[in-house]
Amino acid sequence: SITPAPNIRYEKTPGPFRACVARVAAFKDKPCDIIFIGDSITDRWLIPGKEVWEKRYANRHALNFGCFGDTTQNVLWRFDHMDVRELKPKVAVILIGTNNTRDNPQEIADGIKAVIGKTRALFSGVKIILVSIMPNQRAEDTMMAVNKIIKGYADDKTVFWLNLVPLMTPISTTTPDGKSDTNWKGIGPDHLHPDASGYQLWS
C-alpha cells in the first residue's frame, strides 16, 4: 500500500487518467490554492457533485486530482509521474483507500500515511484535511477499521480530521424481492459513491 504503482485502468480505460492530466495542465502558471487528492469519489465532484463544486470550490482555485479506480499506490505513482511540483496549494483534501480492498486495515492506513507524507514533501507548508473513508457495502468493516487508525494522524496543526461517517447514517430498505438492503445517507445506488446529496454533506 506504500509502494507507488500505476493503475492498469490507465491503459485499459484511459479517459479518467487523461482527464486528470488535463486538469493539472490547466493549472500551469495559475494559482492552485486547494488540491483534492483521491480516487473516483474525488473525481466525481465534477459529475454528481458538480453544482456544489462550482459554487463552493471552483472560484477558490481548487484542483481536482482524483482518478477513477485509484488506490494509495496509484496516487503515489501519479505524484511521481504527473507535473504537480510547481503547484503551491495552501490546503490538500485527502480521501483515499476505499479501493485498497486487497490490503488489511493497517496496510491501508500505512498507504494513507504515505500519501500524506508525499503531499507534505511536494507542497511545502500545506495544511491537510484528511477525510474519513465513506461507508460502503463492498468493504464496510475494513474501511471503518481504517478510519479508527487514520484519525490518529490528525494533530490539529497541520493535519485536520474530517469524519463524514456520522453524517452518512444507515438507511435500511426492503428490495422488491423481499431482501433487506442497507445503504447510507448521501451514498448512491451502487452503495459506494456519493450522490449529489453526499457531496453536499461533504462540502
N, C-alpha and C positions, 0 to 999 in steps of 0.2 A: 504493500500500500504506500510505501515511501519511495519506490523506485520509479523514476519517470518512464513512461511508456506511451507510444502512440495508440490511438484507438483504431481498430480495424474498420470501424464505420467511416473514418475519414476517407478511406478508399472506396468502400462499398456504397456509402451514402454520403458523398462529399458536400452536399448542399449546405448543411448547418455549419460545417467547418469553414467553408469558403465565405459564408455569411459573416462569421465571427472575424475572419481575416479582414474582410471589407470594413467591418465596423471599427476595427483597430486602425486601419489605414485612414479612415475618415477623420481620426483624431490627430493625425500628423500635423504638427505646428499649430495645434489648437489646444486650449486648456482642457484638462481632464481632472475634475475635482473629486469625482466619485467613480469607483470601479466596482461592478457587481461580478463576482467570481463564482462560477459553478457549472452545473450541468443543464439539462433541458428545463428544469424548474426555473432556473435563472433565464435561460434563453427565451422561455415563453412569456416573460414580461412583455415581449413585443407581439404577442398574439392575444390570448385572453386578458393579459394584464396591460395591453397597450394603452387603454384610456387612462388608467392610473399612472402609467409610466410617463405619458405625455404631460399629464397635469402636475405630477409631483417631482419628476426627476430629469426630464429632457432638458429643461431650461436651467438645470443646475450642473450642466456639463458632465452628465453621467454616461459612462461607457458600459454596455452590456457585454461582459466577457464570459457568457455562458455558452455551452456547446452540448448538443444532444448526445446522450449516452456516456458522458464523461464520468470517470472515476477519479479518485485522488491522483492516481498515477498519470492519468491523461492531462489533468490540469498542470501538474508539474512539468510534463513534456511540452505542453503549449507555452508555458512560461519560458522554456529554453529555446523554443523554435519560432516564436512569434515576436514581432517587433514592438515590444512594450517598454523597453528600457528607458525611452525618452519621456514616458508619461510621468506625471508627478501628482498623482491623486492624493488628496488630503484624507480620504476615507475609503476603505475597502470593505465591501459587504461580502462575506464568505458563507456560502451554503453548498456543501459538497459531502459526498459519502453515501448517498442513498443507492447508488449503482454498484457499490462495493459489496455485493451480496455474497461473493465467494470468500470474503475475509471475515474474521471474527471481530467482535466489538473493539477489542484493544488494538488490533491491527488497523481498523478503520480510523479509530481515534488518532493513532500514530500518523496515519496518512494526512489527516486534517491538520495535525500539528505541523507536519512538513509543509503543507500549503501555506499555513500562517507564517512559518519561518521564511519561506521563499518570497512571500509577499513583502515582508519586512525588509528582506535583503534587496529586493528590486526597488522599493519605493521608500526612501528614507523619510522617517518621521510620520509615516502613515498611521492613522488610527483605524482599528479593525472592529467591525461589528460582526461577531460570529453568530450565525443564525442556526437555531436547532434544526435537525433533520425533521421533516414533517411526518405526521402519522401516515402510514400506508399499509395496504393489505399484503404486500409482497414480502416484507421482512420486518414487521412491526416490532417484535420483541428485540431483534438485533439492533435496530436503529434507536429504539428508546434506551437500550443499554449504552449505546454510543453517546447519546445525549448526556447521560449521567456522568460520563468521563469528561467530555469536552467542555462542559460548563465550568470545570475547574481551570480551564485555560484562561478565563477572563480574570483580569486584575483591576478592572475599572479605571485604568490609567491609559493603557494602550490597546487593550482588547476588552470589548464590551459584549456581554452575553445577551442575545435576544431570543427568548424562548417563546415560540409560536404555539407549542403543543397545548397549553391551557386554553388558547383561543379556538383551537380546532377540536371542538368537543365531539364525542362519538354520536352517530345517528344510526339507530337500528331500524331496519325496514324488513318487510317480507316480500320476496320476489313473487311474480305471478304463479310460479310452480310450487309455492309454499315454503321455500327455503328462506332461512333468516339471512340477512345481509347487514354488514356493518360498514359504514363509511364515516367520514368526518366532515364537519362544517368547513366549507371552503375547498374541499377536495372534489375533483370531478368524477365522472362515471368510471374512470379507469382505476379509481382508488389509489392513485399515485400522484398525479399532477394537480396543482391548484386550478380552480376555475376562476372566473373574473372576481367572484367574492373572496376567494382565497388571496388573490393579490391585493385586494383592498384591505384584508386583515393584516397582511404582511406590511403594507405601507403604514 
